[in-house]
């Protein structure tokens, strides 16, 4: 699929790109993709932001050629950047990694992440970690799947020599990296660690730290010389393939999650977009740029660069990124009438900064449409199980289409995927006391018993299961008169952390 935004010009007063520039001029139209249509690399790295607060001497993506010639600010404005993401999704790319420079310096990075996720892409950022504040981690966790943090050494002097330091002078400390990797996982992100091996850190052993941090992937890269990007600083940092092999052997203890990348495997094995919104490749040891994506459309621009699917696979580029972090993305709450599912659910969602959804609201809405009370509607479902199944199917589909949800749903244990299932148990005496205290219309001690019995019959008849069977759940909490909703939420969160 190819789309073209005719209202967006790459060159113009608002683009930040110099007119009349010949940098990245139209490439040779005879260059074709090296792979078949069925073997397109499914992921893309969008280097959206040239500015960086560190000065890594080995950096293969400085984009000074782009900045000095056509893009003085080193990045596209917000709206064209969003349009680039739309084009990348439209041509079928499945995973997008936002890189730089340092992407967290971009004020509209959260908008780009959110858009990419809503367009169905797996989302990732590669960062030096300095922008990973609690506020950033909290605000982006609904739409950002993975965070890859660059950690080359735990030795501050080595990092200063590498330029892996703020303004080239202030490196992060070992405790900073420990704190960052712990936080990334605690907020529910998938964690990757990227390590570039140079002449300065080739003799280090990082395995103990890696095993403690427990990333899903540890990408170990041989420092890559790229003409026009780092060739003025890379000579003293380059290492041979045998030096790289020695580093891999020294860190063999972490080999189960190690993904090594030799220089030859890196060249031409990435689909990449530069800060000006052009595809580029490095297959010949320097950057080769396509026409602007927003000028010619994503498909045509992609056809102007060269990449190698076999190299992509060989370097481990294809993995189960859709699964993302191995954490719980949904929590279901089940329980008898008046157990406090809704109250606990809303409070839990607020504490986690997740969304709350309740099948009870949907059921009440459907009952009201028919002019029925909730008890009358339940009896109707009991008489016609297919109607109940249709309602469950609609609601479950809605829940499974989203993540980071707290779900008030008695049958959630059966129909909601990748969820932590909680059952709130309550004595009849306390439930009656709660109903009488709430003075809820159409609810009484008699209707409480009737509704509980109806629920059990309804689900047994429709699905052959007893939803009150506590073996269905990951956590069972006994509600008591002296237990507040806050205390119950605390217990659920503690169980999740374990």
KOLTOR-912043 format. One record per residue (C-alpha): residue in one letter; x, y, z. Coordinates in steps of 0.25 Angstrom, whole numbers, padded with zeros to 4 digits, always signed. Example, Ala and Ser with C-alpha at 12.3 -4.5 7.8 and 13.67 -1.06 7.14 Angstrom:
2
A+0049-0018+0031 S+0055-0004+0029 
//
This chain:
498
X+0000+0000+0000 X+0005+0014-0004 X+0000+0027+0001 X+0004+0041-0001 X+0001+0053+0007 X+0000+0064-0003 X-0002+0075+0007 X+0012+0072+0014 X+0024+0077+0007 X+0038+0073+0013 X+0044+0086+0008 X+0038+0099+0012 X+0037+0110+0022 X+0032+0101+0034 X+0040+0089+0031 X+0053+0093+0036 X+0060+0088+0023 X+0068+0097+0015 X+0063+0099+0001 X+0071+0096-0011 X+0080+0086-0004 X+0086+0074-0012 X+0090+0066+0000 X+0082+0052-0001 X+0079+0055-0015 X+0071+0045-0023 X+0078+0032-0022 X+0080+0023-0034 X+0066+0018-0038 X+0072+0005-0043 X+0075+0000-0029 X+0065-0010-0025 X+0061-0018-0012 X+0070-0030-0010 X+0059-0039-0005 X+0045-0043-0010 X+0032-0037-0006 X+0030-0048+0004 X+0043-0045+0011 X+0042-0031+0015 X+0049-0027+0028 X+0037-0024+0037 X+0043-0014+0046 X+0048+0000+0045 X+0057+0009+0053 X+0053+0024+0052 X+0064+0033+0056 X+0055+0044+0058 X+0064+0053+0066 X+0078+0057+0063 X+0081+0065+0076 X+0087+0057+0087 X+0092+0061+0101 X+0104+0051+0101 X+0116+0050+0092 X+0118+0036+0088 X+0131+0035+0079 X+0127+0022+0073 X+0112+0027+0069 X+0109+0023+0055 X+0097+0032+0054 X+0102+0046+0056 X+0094+0051+0044 X+0103+0064+0043 X+0102+0063+0028 X+0087+0064+0029 X+0088+0075+0039 X+0098+0084+0032 X+0092+0082+0018 X+0077+0081+0019 X+0072+0080+0033 X+0077+0091+0042 X+0069+0088+0054 X+0073+0073+0053 X+0058+0068+0053 X+0045+0069+0046 X+0034+0077+0052 X+0023+0070+0060 X+0013+0068+0049 X+0022+0063+0038 X+0028+0054+0048 X+0014+0048+0051 X+0012+0047+0036 X+0024+0039+0034 X+0019+0029+0045 X+0006+0028+0038 X+0014+0024+0025 X+0022+0014+0032 X+0010+0007+0037 X+0003+0008+0024 X+0014+0000+0016 X+0013-0011+0026 X+0024-0009+0036 X+0021-0016+0049 X+0031-0011+0059 X+0036+0003+0060 X+0048+0007+0069 X+0049+0022+0072 X+0064+0025+0072 X+0073+0038+0071 X+0082+0045+0075 X+0074+0044+0088 X+0059+0042+0085 X+0054+0045+0099 X+0059+0060+0096 X+0047+0061+0086 X+0035+0067+0092 X+0025+0060+0083 X+0031+0046+0085 X+0019+0042+0093 X+0010+0046+0082 X+0018+0038+0072 X+0018+0025+0081 X+0003+0026+0083 X+0000+0028+0069 X+0009+0016+0065 X+0003+0007+0075 X-0011+0011+0071 X-0007+0008+0056 X-0004-0006+0061 X+0011-0006+0062 X+0020-0011+0073 X+0027+0001+0079 X+0041+0003+0085 X+0051+0014+0088 X+0066+0013+0089 X+0071+0023+0099 X+0083+0026+0108 X+0074+0026+0120 X+0075+0041+0124 X+0061+0044+0120 X+0055+0032+0127 X+0048+0040+0139 X+0037+0034+0147 X+0027+0043+0140 X+0032+0038+0126 X+0031+0024+0130 X+0017+0026+0136 X+0011+0034+0124 X+0016+0025+0113 X+0014+0011+0118 X+0000+0009+0111 X+0006+0011+0097 X+0021+0008+0098 X+0025-0007+0099 X+0040-0008+0100 X+0051+0001+0105 X+0065-0002+0100 X+0075+0005+0109 X+0090+0007+0104 X+0100+0002+0114 X+0114+0001+0109 X+0122+0000+0122 X+0120+0001+0137 X+0133+0008+0139 X+0131+0024+0139 X+0145+0027+0134 X+0143+0017+0122 X+0129+0024+0119 X+0136+0038+0120 X+0146+0033+0110 X+0136+0027+0101 X+0128+0040+0101 X+0116+0032+0108 X+0114+0044+0117 X+0105+0056+0118 X+0112+0067+0110 X+0123+0057+0109 X+0127+0060+0123 X+0116+0054+0133 X+0114+0039+0132 X+0104+0031+0139 X+0108+0023+0151 X+0106+0008+0152 X+0095+0011+0163 X+0088+0019+0152 X+0088+0007+0142 X+0083-0002+0153 X+0072+0008+0157 X+0068+0010+0143 X+0067-0005+0139 X+0059-0008+0151 X+0049+0003+0148 X+0047+0000+0134 X+0043-0014+0138 X+0035-0009+0150 X+0026-0001+0141 X+0023-0013+0132 X+0032-0010+0120 X+0040-0020+0112 X+0055-0017+0115 X+0066-0018+0105 X+0081-0014+0107 X+0090-0010+0096 X+0105-0010+0098 X+0115-0005+0087 X+0129-0012+0089 X+0141-0003+0086 X+0156-0004+0089 X+0153+0003+0102 X+0143-0007+0108 X+0147-0020+0100 X+0153-0027+0113 X+0141-0024+0122 X+0132-0035+0128 X+0117-0029+0128 X+0111-0043+0130 X+0108-0042+0145 X+0101-0028+0143 X+0093-0033+0132 X+0088-0046+0139 X+0084-0037+0151 X+0077-0027+0142 X+0070-0038+0134 X+0067-0032+0121 X+0059-0040+0111 X+0070-0037+0101 X+0085-0033+0102 X+0089-0027+0089 X+0105-0027+0088 X+0110-0019+0076 X+0124-0018+0070 X+0127-0003+0068 X+0123+0000+0054 X+0131+0010+0045 X+0122+0018+0036 X+0128+0028+0026 X+0123+0042+0029 X+0117+0039+0043 X+0128+0034+0052 X+0141+0033+0043 X+0148+0045+0050 X+0147+0038+0064 X+0146+0023+0062 X+0160+0019+0058 X+0165+0018+0073 X+0152+0010+0077 X+0151+0000+0066 X+0153-0015+0069 X+0155-0028+0061 X+0145-0039+0060 X+0155-0047+0069 X+0154-0037+0079 X+0139-0037+0078 X+0139-0052+0079 X+0148-0051+0092 X+0138-0042+0098 X+0126-0051+0095 X+0134-0063+0101 X+0137-0054+0114 X+0122-0051+0116 X+0118-0066+0113 X+0110-0066+0126 X+0099-0057+0120 X+0099-0064+0106 X+0085-0069+0108 X+0080-0054+0105 X+0092-0049+0097 X+0090-0045+0083 X+0103-0042+0076 X+0104-0033+0064 X+0117-0033+0056 X+0120-0022+0046 X+0117-0030+0034 X+0103-0034+0040 X+0099-0020+0043 X+0102-0014+0029 X+0089-0014+0021 X+0081-0022+0031 X+0073-0010+0037 X+0062-0002+0031 X+0064+0012+0036 X+0059+0026+0034 X+0067+0038+0036 X+0063+0051+0044 X+0059+0057+0030 X+0049+0046+0028 X+0056+0038+0018 X+0060+0023+0017 X+0074+0020+0018 X+0084+0008+0018 X+0098+0006+0021 X+0101-0006+0013 X+0113+0001+0006 X+0119+0006+0019 X+0113+0020+0018 X+0099+0025+0018 X+0091+0025+0005 X+0078+0032+0006 X+0064+0031-0002 X+0055+0042-0006 X+0047+0048+0005 X+0036+0038+0009 X+0025+0049+0010 X+0029+0054-0004 X+0028+0041-0012 X+0021+0031-0002 X+0026+0020+0007 X+0027+0009-0003 X+0034+0016-0014 X+0044+0022-0004 X+0047+0008+0002 X+0050+0003-0012 X+0061+0013-0013 X+0070+0007-0002 X+0076-0007-0001 X+0075-0017+0011 X+0077-0032+0013 X+0066-0040+0019 X+0076-0052+0021 X+0085-0043+0029 X+0073-0038+0037 X+0070-0052+0041 X+0084-0056+0044 X+0087-0045+0054 X+0074-0049+0062 X+0066-0037+0057 X+0053-0046+0056 X+0048-0050+0070 X+0035-0050+0078 X+0034-0035+0080 X+0019-0035+0080 X+0019-0043+0093 X+0027-0031+0099 X+0030-0031+0114 X+0026-0044+0121 X+0017-0036+0131 X+0002-0036+0134 X-0005-0026+0125 X-0019-0028+0130 X-0026-0031+0144 X-0039-0037+0145 X-0048-0036+0158 X-0059-0046+0161 X-0067-0048+0173 X-0081-0049+0179 X-0091-0038+0179 X-0086-0026+0188 X-0072-0031+0189 X-0067-0018+0185 X-0062-0022+0171 X-0065-0008+0165 X-0060+0000+0176 X-0047-0008+0177 X-0046-0008+0162 X-0047+0007+0160 X-0037+0009+0172 X-0027-0001+0166 X-0028+0005+0152 X-0025+0019+0158 X-0013+0014+0166 X-0007+0006+0154 X-0011+0017+0144 X-0019+0007+0136 X-0033+0008+0130 X-0045+0002+0137 X-0056-0006+0130 X-0068-0013+0136 X-0078-0023+0129 X-0088-0019+0140 X-0089-0006+0133 X-0092-0012+0120 X-0102-0022+0126 X-0109-0011+0133 X-0110-0003+0120 X-0115-0015+0112 X-0125-0017+0123 X-0130-0003+0123 X-0132-0003+0108 X-0142-0015+0110 X-0148-0008+0122 X-0144-0019+0131 X-0137-0019+0145 X-0124-0025+0146 X-0130-0038+0153 X-0140-0039+0142 X-0130-0038+0131 X-0121-0049+0138 X-0133-0058+0138 X-0135-0055+0123 X-0121-0059+0120 X-0123-0072+0129 X-0135-0076+0120 X-0127-0072+0107 X-0112-0076+0109 X-0108-0072+0095 X-0112-0057+0098 X-0102-0058+0110 X-0091-0064+0101 X-0093-0053+0091 X-0091-0042+0102 X-0079-0049+0108 X-0073-0050+0094 X-0074-0036+0091 X-0069-0032+0105 X-0057-0041+0104 X-0053-0037+0090 X-0053-0022+0095 X-0044-0026+0107 X-0034-0034+0099 X-0033-0023+0089 X-0027-0014+0100 X-0016-0015+0110 X-0014-0009+0124 X-0028-0011+0128 X-0035-0014+0141 X-0047-0022+0138 X-0059-0024+0146 X-0064-0038+0140 X-0068-0050+0147 X-0065-0059+0135 X-0051-0052+0133 X-0043-0064+0137 X-0049-0072+0125 X-0049-0061+0114 X-0039-0051+0117 X-0024-0054+0112 X-0011-0050+0119 X-0018-0046+0132 X-0016-0047+0147 X-0030-0053+0152 X-0035-0048+0166 X-0047-0053+0174 X-0053-0045+0185 X-0060-0054+0195 X-0071-0048+0204 X-0080-0054+0215 X-0095-0052+0213 X-0096-0044+0226 X-0086-0034+0221 X-0092-0033+0207 X-0106-0030+0213 X-0100-0020+0222 X-0093-0013+0210 X-0106-0013+0202 X-0114-0008+0213 X-0104+0003+0216 X-0103+0007+0201 X-0118+0008+0200 X-0117+0003+0185 X-0130+0004+0177 X-0136-0010+0174 X-0125-0017+0183 X-0129-0024+0196 X-0125-0036+0204 X-0135-0045+0196 X-0130-0040+0183 X-0115-0042+0187 X-0118-0057+0189 X-0126-0058+0177 X-0115-0051+0168 X-0104-0059+0174 X-0112-0072+0171 X-0115-0067+0157 X-0101-0064+0154 X-0096-0078+0158 X-0108-0085+0150 X-0105-0075+0138 X-0091-0078+0136 X-0092-0093+0139 X-0103-0094+0129 X-0095-0086+0118 X-0081-0091+0121 X-0082-0103+0131 X-0073-0095+0141 X-0075-0090+0155 X-0070-0076+0156 X-0069-0077+0171 X-0059-0089+0170 X-0046-0082+0176 X-0037-0091+0168 X-0040-0082+0156 X-0032-0070+0162 X-0018-0066+0164 X-0022-0058+0177 X-0034-0060+0186 X-0037-0049+0196 X-0047-0050+0208 X-0054-0037+0210 X-0056-0033+0224 X-0063-0022+0231 X-0050-0016+0236 X-0043-0017+0222 X-0043-0005+0214 X-0043-0004+0199 X-0029+0002+0200 X-0024-0010+0207 X-0030-0019+0197 X-0023-0012+0186 X-0010-0012+0194 X-0011-0027+0195 X-0014-0029+0180 X-0002-0020+0176 X+0007-0028+0185 X+0003-0041+0179 X+0006-0035+0165 X+0020-0031+0169 X+0023-0045+0174 
//
